[in-house]
Amino acid sequence: TIQTPYPRITYDEAMALYQSVLDKNPGQFNSYTNLGLLYFSKRETVPAIDALGKALSLNPNDYAARFNLARVYESQGKKELARKELQGVLMMTSGNSQNREIYEVAQRKLADLK
């Protein structure tokens, strides 16, 4: 189950809620990012890539979607694609103190993929 301010819900229930939001407002890139993360958490990599790709098509600067897409690619052994996404995260978060933590994690993951 997922911890939220609401009663505990399952991954499938959370995914249905995000899909409902997207059915009403398909421009919600954050909902695609979250949906992709939920799919990845269930080890459903193909729909995870699809959802994260949709998030990035709506907002190419969504570094959270890009970071999670790198994680999905890494889990599939697609190191080159993972590196490309991590390099994008580094470019987007470089020099921004608010994003320092994600920048450092992306740097470590990129170094591990070499």
C-alpha positions in Angstrom: 0.0 0.0 0.0 0.9 3.6 -0.5 1.1 6.1 2.4 -0.9 9.2 1.7 -2.8 11.7 3.7 -5.8 9.6 2.7 -6.7 6.1 3.9 -4.2 3.5 2.6 -4.8 2.6 -1.0 -3.2 0.0 -3.2 -1.0 0.7 -6.1 -3.8 -0.3 -8.5 -6.2 2.1 -6.7 -3.7 4.9 -6.9 -3.0 4.2 -10.6 -6.8 4.3 -11.3 -7.0 7.7 -9.5 -4.2 9.1 -11.6 -5.7 7.7 -14.8 -9.0 9.3 -13.8 -7.3 12.7 -13.4 -5.5 12.2 -16.8 -8.8 11.3 -18.5 -10.2 14.6 -17.4 -7.1 16.7 -17.9 -4.5 15.0 -20.1 -2.1 17.9 -19.7 -1.2 17.0 -16.1 2.4 16.0 -16.6 2.9 15.4 -12.9 0.2 12.8 -12.9 2.0 11.0 -15.8 5.2 11.2 -13.7 3.5 9.7 -10.7 1.7 7.1 -12.8 5.0 6.1 -14.3 6.6 5.7 -10.9 3.7 3.5 -9.8 4.1 1.3 -12.8 7.9 1.0 -12.1 7.2 0.2 -8.5 5.1 -2.8 -9.8 7.9 -3.7 -12.1 5.8 -2.9 -15.2 8.5 -1.2 -17.2 6.7 -0.8 -20.6 3.8 1.2 -19.2 6.2 3.1 -16.9 8.3 4.2 -19.9 5.1 5.2 -21.7 3.8 7.3 -18.8 7.2 8.9 -18.2 7.6 9.6 -21.9 4.2 11.3 -21.9 5.2 13.4 -18.9 8.4 14.5 -20.8 6.5 15.3 -24.0 4.3 17.6 -21.9 7.2 19.1 -19.9 10.7 18.3 -21.2 12.1 20.0 -18.1 10.5 17.5 -15.7 13.7 16.2 -14.1 11.8 13.9 -11.8 10.3 12.1 -14.9 13.7 12.1 -16.6 15.4 10.6 -13.4 12.8 7.9 -13.0 13.0 7.1 -16.7 16.7 6.6 -16.3 15.9 4.2 -13.4 13.5 2.2 -15.6 16.1 2.0 -18.4 18.8 0.9 -15.9 16.5 -1.8 -14.6 16.2 -3.1 -18.2 19.9 -3.1 -18.7 19.7 -0.2 -21.2 22.6 1.7 -19.8 23.1 4.1 -22.7 19.5 5.3 -22.5 19.8 5.6 -18.7 23.0 7.6 -19.1 21.3 9.9 -21.6 18.4 10.6 -19.2 20.8 11.1 -16.2 22.9 13.6 -18.2 19.6 15.5 -18.9 18.9 15.6 -15.2 22.4 16.9 -14.5 21.9 19.7 -17.1 18.5 20.7 -15.6 19.6 20.7 -12.0 23.1 22.0 -12.2 23.7 25.2 -10.2 20.3 25.1 -8.5 20.7 24.7 -4.8 17.1 23.5 -4.4 17.9 20.5 -6.7 21.3 19.7 -5.2 20.2 16.3 -3.8 18.8 15.0 -7.1 21.9 16.4 -8.8 24.2 14.5 -6.5 22.2 11.3 -6.8 22.1 11.6 -10.6 25.9 12.1 -10.6 26.5 8.9 -8.5 24.1 6.9 -10.7 25.8 8.1 -13.8 29.2 7.2 -12.4 27.9 3.7 -11.5 26.7 3.2 -15.1 30.1 3.7 -16.7 
